[in-house]
Amino acid sequence: MRIVGGKYRGKKLIGPENMAVRPTSDRAREAIFNILYSAIGGVQDKKVLDVFAGTGALGFEALSRGAQSVCFIDKETKSVLKNMALFDADKDKIKVIRSDVNGLKIRADAFDLIFSDAPYDKGLNEKAFEALVQNELILDGAMCVVETRHNEVLNLLSNFELINTRIYGMAKIWFYVFHL
């Protein structure tokens, strides 16, 4: 598992310690960032939130590609903290929050790019976005990228406009724009 683009391109990330964490593949991650480039001009200067961060691969990829800041949220932060140590030059741009989505209450500026890759088939992506909306953590016009199992149904609030979907192996990637 490596960073596929930007200033840290080729940097090897530390993989998960157990099979409960399933990082987005390098191929899918590269495709996601190509789509983001086409849809919103890339991630340059974006405030990024990586929910269910796991290893942090999506957030670190965004950081490598010029994100202004990245906030990682997961109930188990061991993997993302190990990878954070690899990005010491940008440590002031990184925040890690240990939290369960059901109790998600964070104080932060709102985000304009959100990644959510919850455990499959548990409805946790929906709960995460409900909490983010309730806590006013999503900016109007924010891009939201959600990973689910390829056949999983995703029912986000009506504020989220679906603009694209792609399937990569067992994963389906959903691209939404948030409207207030």
C-alpha positions in Angstrom: 0.0 0.0 0.0 1.6 3.2 -1.2 0.7 6.9 -1.8 -0.1 7.0 -5.5 0.3 10.8 -6.2 1.5 14.1 -5.0 4.6 15.1 -3.1 4.7 11.8 -1.1 4.1 9.6 -4.1 5.6 6.2 -3.6 5.8 6.5 0.2 4.9 3.1 1.7 2.1 3.1 4.3 2.0 0.7 7.2 -0.8 -1.8 6.6 -3.5 -2.8 9.1 -2.7 -5.1 12.0 -5.9 -7.2 11.5 -8.4 -8.1 8.8 -11.1 -5.8 10.3 -9.4 -2.9 8.5 -9.6 -3.1 4.7 -7.8 -0.2 3.1 -9.0 1.2 -0.2 -6.8 -0.4 -2.9 -4.1 1.7 -4.6 -6.0 1.3 -7.9 -9.3 2.5 -6.5 -7.6 5.3 -4.6 -5.9 6.6 -7.8 -9.3 6.5 -9.6 -11.0 8.3 -6.8 -8.5 11.2 -6.9 -8.7 11.3 -10.7 -12.5 11.7 -10.4 -12.1 14.3 -7.7 -9.7 16.2 -10.0 -12.3 16.1 -12.8 -15.2 17.1 -10.6 -13.7 19.7 -8.3 -10.2 20.4 -9.6 -8.5 18.2 -7.1 -8.0 18.4 -3.4 -5.6 21.4 -3.3 -6.3 23.5 -0.2 -9.3 21.4 0.9 -10.1 20.7 4.5 -10.4 17.0 4.5 -12.2 14.6 6.9 -11.5 10.9 6.8 -14.2 9.0 8.8 -13.6 5.4 9.6 -10.0 6.2 8.7 -8.4 2.8 9.4 -4.9 3.2 8.0 -5.7 6.7 6.9 -4.8 5.9 3.2 -7.4 8.3 1.7 -6.6 11.2 4.0 -2.8 10.8 3.6 -3.3 10.6 -0.2 -5.2 13.9 0.0 -2.4 15.4 2.2 0.1 14.3 -0.4 -1.9 16.0 -3.1 -2.0 19.4 -1.4 -4.9 19.3 1.1 -4.8 22.2 3.6 -5.5 19.9 6.5 -6.7 16.3 7.3 -8.7 15.1 10.3 -8.9 11.4 10.9 -11.7 9.8 12.9 -11.8 6.2 14.0 -12.7 4.3 17.1 -9.3 2.5 16.8 -6.5 4.9 15.9 -3.4 2.7 16.1 -3.0 2.2 12.4 -3.5 5.9 11.4 -1.1 7.1 14.2 1.6 4.7 12.9 1.2 6.2 9.4 1.0 9.7 10.8 4.6 9.3 12.0 5.6 8.9 8.3 4.3 12.4 7.5 6.3 14.3 10.2 6.9 17.3 7.9 3.2 17.9 7.7 2.2 16.9 11.3 0.8 20.4 11.9 -1.8 19.7 9.2 -3.0 16.4 10.7 -5.5 15.8 13.5 -6.5 12.4 14.8 -9.7 11.9 16.8 -10.5 8.6 18.5 -14.3 8.3 18.4 -17.2 6.0 17.6 -19.6 7.3 15.0 -22.5 6.9 17.3 -21.0 9.3 19.8 -19.5 11.6 17.2 -19.2 15.1 18.8 -16.1 16.9 17.6 -15.3 20.6 17.6 -13.7 21.6 14.3 -14.1 23.8 11.4 -16.4 22.5 8.7 -14.9 20.3 6.0 -15.2 20.6 2.2 -14.1 17.0 1.4 -15.2 14.0 3.3 -14.2 10.4 2.9 -16.2 7.7 4.7 -15.3 4.0 4.5 -17.4 2.3 7.2 -17.5 -1.4 7.9 -19.7 -2.9 5.2 -23.4 -3.7 5.6 -24.0 -2.0 9.0 -25.5 1.4 8.0 -22.7 3.3 9.7 -22.0 5.6 6.7 -25.5 6.9 7.0 -25.1 7.4 10.8 -21.8 9.2 10.3 -23.3 11.7 7.8 -26.3 12.3 10.0 -23.9 13.2 12.9 -21.7 15.4 10.6 -24.8 17.3 9.4 -26.2 17.6 12.9 -22.8 19.0 14.2 -22.6 21.4 11.1 -19.3 19.9 10.0 -20.0 19.8 6.3 -19.6 23.0 4.1 -22.2 23.8 1.5 -20.9 22.3 -1.8 -18.6 19.8 0.0 -17.7 16.6 -1.9 -18.4 13.4 -0.1 -16.8 10.1 -1.1 -18.3 7.0 0.4 -17.2 3.4 0.0 -19.6 0.5 0.5 -19.8 -3.1 -0.6 -20.6 -3.2 -4.3 -24.2 -4.4 -3.7 -24.9 -2.4 -0.5 -27.7 0.2 -0.5 -26.7 3.7 0.7 -29.4 6.1 1.9 -28.0 9.5 2.7 -30.1 12.5 3.7 -31.8 14.5 0.9 -29.1 17.2 1.3 -26.7 14.9 -0.6 -26.8 14.9 -4.4 -25.4 11.7 -6.0 -23.1 12.7 -8.9 -21.2 9.5 -9.7 -20.7 5.8 -8.7 -17.9 3.4 -9.6 -17.3 -0.2 -8.7 -13.8 -1.6 -8.0 -13.8 -5.3 -7.2 -16.0 -5.7 -4.0 -16.2 -2.0 -3.4 -18.6 0.6 -4.7 -17.5 4.3 -4.5 -20.3 6.9 -4.3 -19.6 10.6 -5.0 -22.0 13.1 -3.5 -22.2 16.9 -3.3 -23.7 18.3 -0.1 -26.2 21.2 -0.2 -27.4 23.1 2.8 
